[in-house]
Amino acid sequence: MPSGGQPCPRSVAGLPLLGLSWAARRDAEHWRRQSELFDQARWAASAFVRTNLKMQDSVDRIASVTQIEDRLWMSRELHDNMGYTLTAALAQVVACHKVLAAQTEEAPDLIRRLRGIEEMLRDTLQDMRRRVSSLRDGIRADAAATSS
């Protein structure tokens, strides 16, 4: 007899105690399995987040390398093509200006126009050189940031 003087019940609300134990074991097994599944899902979510972060880092690096390559290409194009063309045009204008300078009384209007063209070409060349230099500085900075 348990303490309190009452006999051990063999059933509660008409259900045998053996059945309650089985239901409790079944519920415990269910909750254990749910806990395992939850742990697996948490691990999978964590692995997904880690993989996603790695992929995002890779995408950022690729974008940075692509940007560096684009800037380098643009810098070369500006320097090699436009720089050459502008320098050649400026040399021609300067040569024309020198030839006409000896004949000032015959071509003052042409000399004034050539000076304007010469100034425009010099400004354009100077601006292009600044932009190319800026692109190269950006390439160096991006390359240093990418390598770290």
N, C-alpha and C positions, 0 to 999 in steps of 0.2 A: 504494500500500500504506500502511495506517495504521502509526503507530509501533508498535513491538513486533514487527514483521516478519510479522504475520499478514495474510492477505488479507481484504478487506471481505466479510462474509458477505452473501449474497444472500437468505438465508432464516434464520429463527430458529425452531427446533422445527417446521420444515416450513411455516411461514407466511412469505409474502413480506414484506419490510420495507415495501413499499408499503401492504399491508394494515394493518400496525401504525400507520402514519402516519394512515391514514384513521380507525382506531379511536381514536387519541389525539385527532384533531381532533373526532371525534364526542363523546368524553368532555369535551373542553374546551368545546364548544358547549353540551353538556348542563349542565355546571357554571356556565357563564356565564348561561344561561337560568334556572337555579335561583337564582343570585345575584340576578338581576333580579326574579324573583318574590318572593324573600325581602325585597328592598328595598321592593317595592310593598306587601307585607303589613305590613312594619314601619311604612311611611308611613300605611297605612290604619288600623292599630291606634293610631298616635299621633293621627290625625285623630279617630278614634272617642273616644279618651280626652278630647281637647280639647272635643269636642262634648258629651260626657257631663258634663264639669265645667261647661260653660256652662249646660246644661239644669238641673243640680242647683242652680246659683246662681240661675237663674230661679225654680225651684220654691221655694227658700228665701225669695227676695224676695216671691213671691206669698203664701207662708204668713205672712210677717211683716206684709205689708199687710193680709191677711185678719184676723190677730190684732188689729192696730191698729183696723180697722173694727169688729170684734166688741166690743172694749173700749169704743170710743167709743159704739157703740149701747147697750151695757149701762149705761154711765155716764149717758147721756141718759135711758134708761128709769128707772133708779133715781131720778135727780134729778127728772124731770118727773112721774112717776106716784106712786111710793112717797113721795117727799119731800113732795109736795103733800098726799097723803092723811094722812100722819103729822102734818104741820103743822096741818092742819084739825082732826084728832082732838085734838091737844094744845090747840089754842085752845078747843075745846068743853069739854075737861076743866077747863082753867083758869077758864073762865067759870062752869061749874057749881060749882067749888070756891069762887069768890068769892061766889056767891049763897048757898051753904050756910054759908059762914063767918059770915054775919050771924045764922044760926039754929043756932049750935053746939049748944045744948042739945037740939035736936030731931033732929040728924042726925050725931052724932059718928062713927058707924060708916061712913056714906057718905063723910064727909070723909077718913077714914083710907084707905078704898078708892080714892078719887079721887087722893089723894096717891101711892099706889102706882102707879096707872095713869099719872099724870103723870110720875113718875120713870121708869117703863118706857118711855114714849113719848120722853122726852128722851134716855134712853140709846140707844134705837133710832135716833133721828134723828142723834145724835152719831156712832154707829157707821156709819150709812149715809153720812154726810158724809165720814168718814175713808176709807171704802171707795171712794167716788166720787173723792175726792182722790187716793187711791193708784192707781186706774185711770187717771186723767188724767196722773199723773206717769209711769206705765208707758207710756202712749201717747206722751208727749213723748220719753221715752228711746228707745222703739222707732222712732219717726219719725226721731230724730237718727241712730240706728244704721243705719237703712235708707237714709237719704239719703247716708251716707258710703261 
